[in-house]
Amino acid sequence: MEIAVLGRGFSTLQRRALASAGFEEVSPERAALRIYASPKPPPRPPRAPWIWLTTGELTASDAAAAVLAGAYDAIAPGPELATVLAQRLAELAVQIIPGEPPPGFVARSGAARKVLAELDRAAHTSMAVLLTGETGTGKDLAARYLHARSGRRGELVPINCAAIPNELIEGELFGYVRGAFSGAVADYDGLIRAASGGTVFLDEVDDTPKTLQVKLLRVLEDHVTARLGESEWREVDFRIVAATNRDLDELVHAGEFGADLYQRLAIVQIEIPPLRDRAEDVPELVEHLIARFYREDPAATHRVTRIAPLALAALLRYPWPGNVRELRNVVFHALVRKLAGDELLLSDLPDHVVRGAPEHAATALFDRTALADLIDRGTMNLRSVRDQLERTALELALAKANGSPARAARLLGEVGRGASSDPGGTVRAMMRRHKLG
């Protein structure tokens, strides 16, 4: 069993005891486990896996600091030290081998590999999973990977909560019997029952109407559904995965989302990192997107096979506020414009990407001096300022669109929901939130 002892707190007697227990002290590069021996947690912790061995008193605050810094455990020296270290080595040796990521899920960066490992661990349970992260980060791909790795035999049934009008969503989820309402001409079992034996994926779950949340909580707790128009509850075997790009805890405190439902959905919470935190994945993502473009447009007569170094450097420098979805749009746009040559050049990219600044910079939309004054006086309320900006933009867009949520959604641009068969769904949710209309 190979270990590396870092720091100066390990005594010669302890080293001899470890050697007699079968431990071999080697360089950190070779070690299966790194032990940092010191009175306090290290200011610059070694690369994982590592354990902090205190040479003084083991306090709860110091142990917490070590674990937050990446330690697998924090222990104090004692007669059972060799036994404890052997147990920790055995625990660290247990690993889940990640599966093959779905097409488009590139995991070269450390941040992406960490998410893939978390998804793998969650997939081998039946617990509910809440996927969080900015728009365009690939939460739908993560949900598909979770389902594929779970071994469940049923289908993955995606449900976009923002795309289904409020008056229809209960019937779509839970089903209805013939005659339950006007237009119910036949029995319908609903989308949740369609996922029997599989996985229900509630995308944009933050847009679930409050009136539906109580019934949805009963469904998730007891795995039963009752169709509209009947009182019989029937058991359904399904696994729940939900996704949101908003802070549900914040919505709970604002009274916009039920605390009980949030706790039920967030048993396991996995954050999908933004593209700016996984720049190592950009080159492979670009290769994948170029190949995908020609798969989706087989009639294209001109083909690009690679990207020039200067163009790739620009893509790596850009902050990608729209994440992978924005990268896809930029690459596809450049390929549409490309008329000759097999290399994607810097000149083929949109100007805002070459400049390295987002196309729709928001700096001109607020008064920096006024914000600085609020902060200086201690009266700044960021949530209020954000809500005021959102409400004002919503009012202006609705006025311009003569009250049409669908047209207002197009005027507002990217509002965090991406492509949707019901483009006004997000605007209607915003209207409810701001009590407009």
Buried (B, 14 or more C-beta within 10 A) or exposed (E): BEBBBBBEBBEEEBEEBBEEEEBEBEEEEEBBBBBBBBEEBBEEBBEEBBBBBBBEEBEEEBBEBBBEBBBBBBBBBEEEBBEBBBEBBEEBEEEEEBEEBBEBBBBBBEBBBBBBBBBBBBBEEEEBBBBBBBBBBBBBBBBBBBBBBBEBEBBBBBBBBBBBEBEEBBBBBBBBBEEBEEEBEEBBBBBBBBBBEBBBBBBBBBBBBEEBBEBBBEBBEEBBBBBBBEEEBBEBEBBBBBBBBBEBEEBBEEEBBBEEBBEBBBEBBBBBBBBEBBBBBBBEBBBBBBEBBBEEEEEEEEEBEEBBEEBBEBBEEBEBBBBBBBBBBBBBBBBEEBEEEEEBBBEBBBEBBBEEEBEEEEEEEEEEEEEEEBEEEEEEEEEEBEBEEBBEBBBEBBEEBEEBBBBBBBBBEEBBBBEBEBBBBBBBBBBBBBEBE
